[in-house]
Amino acid sequence: MPKPNKLINEKSPYLLQHAYNPVEWHPWGEEAFQKARDEDKPIFLSIGYSTCYWCHVMEREVFENEHIAGTMNKLFVNIKVDREERPDVDRVYMSALQAMTGSGGWPMSMFLTSELKPFYGATYVPPKSKYGLPGFEDLIQQLGEAWKTRRDEVNESGDKILEHIRDASQNIISAGEPDKEMLLKGAGQFKNGFDEEYGGFGGAPKFPRPPGINFLLRAYYRFDDKESLQMVIRTLLQMAKGGIYDHLGGGFHRYSVDRYWRVPHFEKMLYDQAQLAVNYLDAYLVTGDNYFADVTRDVLAYVGRVMTAPEGGFYSAEDAESAIKAAEPHEKEEGAFYVWSKNEIDELLGEDAEIFNFYFGADEYGNAPQGSDPHSVFAEKNILYKAHSLSETSNKFERSTDEINNIIERSKGILFTAREKRPLPHKDDKILTSWNGLMISAYAKAYQALNEPEYLEKAQLAAEFILDKLYNAADKKLLHRWRDGEAKIDATLEDFSFFTQALIDLYEASFDEKYLKNAIELSEIMINDFYDEAEGGFFDTSGRDKSILVRTKEDYDSAEPTGNSVAINNLLRLSSLTGNTGWYDIAYKSVLAFSGKLERMPYAMPQMLIALDSLLYKPKQIIIAGSKNDETAYRMYREVSSVFMPDKVVVKLDPADAAGSVTFASKIVQNTGETTAYVCENFTCRLPVKTTEEFVKLIK
C-alpha cells in the first residue's frame, strides 16, 4: 500500500480520493502556506470535486504518475481543494482563471505565489505536450524555472491579476431607479436565445438553468406573457423526454452534450434535483397537467431513495462514471451504470422488448446522435430517451395506450432491478448547508402543492439536521459542511441565503413559527456579517478568513442562483411576513446596487429579476385565521396552495394565539370564533371573508 499524503485526515470525499497519490498534497490551510514561505516555493493549487469526470482523468494521467509527482514535490507546495467544500476559495481563483483565459472549469490548475496570488492558470492539462499546447510535465518545469529566474515578473503578474479581480468585484454600478423595462428586456433576451425546436437556450452543450425558468414563469404571471410560458413548457417537456432524465430511477443528469437533451454528462447533482423539482412543480400549478407533477414526484423519490442520509440531511452528488464490472472496480466508464446494449434489453424483456426499444429508441448500433460521442464511449450502447409517444407506439403495435403503458412500466421495473445489481456510481456523501437548503425548499413546496405529508416530514427532518449539526445559535455561527460526524468550514452567503429560504418555505408549509424565527435570526447574522453598508449588496464571504484575498459579490445566476439574489428575495418575503420595513430598505438598496448590470445584461441575473419584480409589485399577504383542526381553514390553505401565485406570502394563525405571533398578522387577526381569511397588500387588507368560496374568488 502506498504511503498516504496529508489529505488522509480530511473528510471531503474528493480529497480522500487523492490521499494516496504520490503527489505530496496538502489541504488548504496555514500549514501549507507557511511551508511555501519557509521553502521559498510557489504553490500549485488544484481545485475540483469528487464527481468531476475530467478531475478523475487528470488524476489518473498526471497525479498518479510517479515521475511527474516527483517533479511537483520538488518544485511546488501542492494544495488540493474540493470546490464544493470551499466555494470561497474556488470563487476567487475561478475569477482569476477567467481573467487570464476568458473561460473556466474543473479541474482548475492554478499556480500561486507563496502569498497566494495567482500568476498562471489552466483547467485540465494532459501529461504530455500535444497540438501545440504544453503538457503538465513541461509546464511545471517552465513555471518552476520562472519562479527562480524571473521572480519579479511572476510577482507583478500575480499583483495585476489580483487587482483585476478586486476591481471587478467592486465595480458594481447603479443605473438609477430600477423599473419594469428591465423585466421586459430580460424576457426578450431569453427569447432571443431560445431553441424553438428542442427547448432550452443556446446550442450544445445544453445546460438546465432553473433560475431562468423561475423568471420566465414570473414574466408569464406578471405580464400574461404567453411566449415566456411556452418556452418553459417546451423546455421542461423536452428535458423530461431526453436522455438527460433518468427514465428508470428518476432524477436529472448534469447537462446534455448535444442540443437534443439526448446524451448527458451522467453525474447527478443535488442542486439540480432540488431546483428542477420546483420548476416542474410550478409548471404543474400553472397548467394543471399531472405530467409535470409526476416528474417532480419521480425526482423527489430518487432523492429520498439514493441521496438522503439516515439522519435526514441530503448528500451532494453521484458520479458520472462507474465500474463496468464489479470484479474490476478501477475499470470505469462514463455512464456505465445507465446505458444498455440492445441484447441486454432483449434478454431481460423477451417479447416486450420490441415495444420498449421502439418507445425508448434503443438500437443494436447504439442511439447516440452523430457527433455527440467523439470518443465512441457509447458505441452499441443505448441511452434511454422517449423516442416515440404512447400514442405513436400504440398505433405501430396496434394495442391500446393503456396496454402499451402497462408494458412500458413493467419493463422499466425489470430493467431498474437489473441495473441495481451493477456497480453503483460513487456517491459524494458530504452534506452542504446551501444545497440542503435548496432541497428542503423543494420538499416543502411539493407538500404545499401536492398535499403529500411525507414531503413535509422529509423537509422538517433535513432542516432539523442542519439546525442541530451545523448551527450554533449561542455563538451565532452557521457552518457549511457536515460529513462523518464532523461539522466544519464557516458558512458562505449561499449557506445563509439558501437555508433561510428553506426555513421560510418550511414555515409556509407547516406554519410552525420556530422556522420563521430561525429564518429571522439567520438573516440578522447574515446582514451583520455579509452586508455592504456602503454600496449595498452582500459579499460572498464574511471576511474573517484572511486566506481569501478578495471579498467577491457574485451576480450571475447560472445553474444555481447567487447568494445575493436569494438573500434579497428572502428579505423582501420576511419584510412582508413580519412588517419589518428595515429589511425592505436593505433589499431595495441591494437591487439598486446591481441595477447597472440588470439594465445591460438582465439575462445573466434571472433570480435577481425576480427580486426586482417583488420590489416593483407588492406581494399579496394572505392570512388564514382558524383553530388548529379547523376544516374551513384547512380547505382555504389547500386552495391557496393549489394556484401559481409566486408573489404571495401566507400566514396561518390560531386566533387564540395570534397576539404572540412574530408575523404582521398578530395586529390584524381578531378572535371572533369564526374562520376568517384576509388578503392584504402593503399591510392594507380587504374585507375579511369567512367561506372557502369567497376566499377562492378573492385570491383568483
PyMOL commands that set and color helices and strands:
alter all, ss='L'
color gray80, all
select helices_A, chain A and resi 6-9+13-17+30-39+53-63+66-75+87-101+136-149+151-170+180-192+210-223+226-241+270-287+290-306+342-360+390-397+401-419+433-450+453-469+493-510+513-530+563-578+581-593+595-600+602-604+606-616+631-641+655-660+664-667+692-699
alter helices_A, ss='H'
color red, helices_A
select strands_A, chain A and resi 25-27+43-48+77-82+108-112+118-122+255-256+264-265+268-269+317-318+321-325+328-334+427-428+431-432+471-472+477-483+486-490+620-625+648-653+676-681+684-685
alter strands_A, ss='S'
color yellow, strands_A
deselect
rebuild
show_as cartoon
